[in-house]
Amino acid sequence: MRRFDYQRVRDPADAIHAAAALKAPAAETEWPAQYLAGGTNLVDYMRLDVVTPRRLVDINDLQARFGEIDATEKGLRLGALARMSTVADHPAVRRDYPVIADSLRLAASGQIRNMASLGGNVLQRTRCNYFRDVSYAHCNKRAPGSGCAALEGVNRKHAVLGVSDACIATYPGDFAQALVALDAAVDVAGPGGARTLRFEDLHRAPGDTPEVETNLGPGDLILGFTVPAGAWTRRSLYLKVRDRESYDFALASAAVAIDLEGDVVHEARIALGGVATKPWRAHAAEAVLKGRALDAAAARAAGEAAFDGARTRTQNAFKPELGRRVLARALMQAREMEV
Ligand code: SF4
């Protein structure tokens, strides 16, 4: 771990000022200042020397203002500094947005869920081994232009959707899939003022610049998330398949939310995890289901549409079929939910 300076702030304007005050040298790919909340991902990567901020801006004293969980008839408001376990256990979230509660409960160990903030969770970095281990020279995400060791290397857990020739790293989170499926928005404050983004637009696919993972800029601070109410939120769930059931990242996962009229799908919201380079909305799968009776054939057809265009490598050719089955099973389980 390298030396860094530490500032604890009590106001968002002070946080943004402290984070934006350090200018990055032209060649630096990481922002020189990082916000610290739970630290469960950031400190991990600082110990590995993958990220080397010169300043940590501790925002935990903002939790009273930005740690809210507010459920109304219009939807759900979640502050960025709410802890994962608090949100997962909240009665209104469990009843009205079970896909959110599931995604948080299945995301990490109890200790991590107690520490980690929602804002930090959605910004967690990939677990690609070549990214995490600085002894590997070829990683375009960590060292732009150096190549991608995973393309012909160990790539069993890598992505098959949203990949590029520069990077195939999997987005590792779970909660983000629930937000994408439910058309959430994210509020951001930064040096240029406040703005609201569709959550689906927060993360970027790698393209030619895998080192740029989001549409946030230096000093931008996530304040919270808004999930609109909808007839589909109660019949929703998150299904996650992983190597170790106790604690692991997804090999394939599905966040589904459906509004049924009898057996017929009136609306469907679907996002996929463990298989894509960013939280992945499966619009084509939703279109397959709309207006169709939800049975095993329809669920399978949705899976086929979701993975149309998947690009596999040597070790992850199993992922499209696993992903199709996970999505189909999630849809059939959602059909049986009592709402
Ligand atoms: Fe780096 Fe992405 Fe390639 Fe992994 S997949 S080695 S993160 S460029």
Residues whose N, C-alpha, C, O or C-beta is under 5 A from the ligand:
A	BS01	SF4	C128 Y130 F131 H138 C139 N140 K141 G147 C148 A149 A150 A166 C167 I168 A169
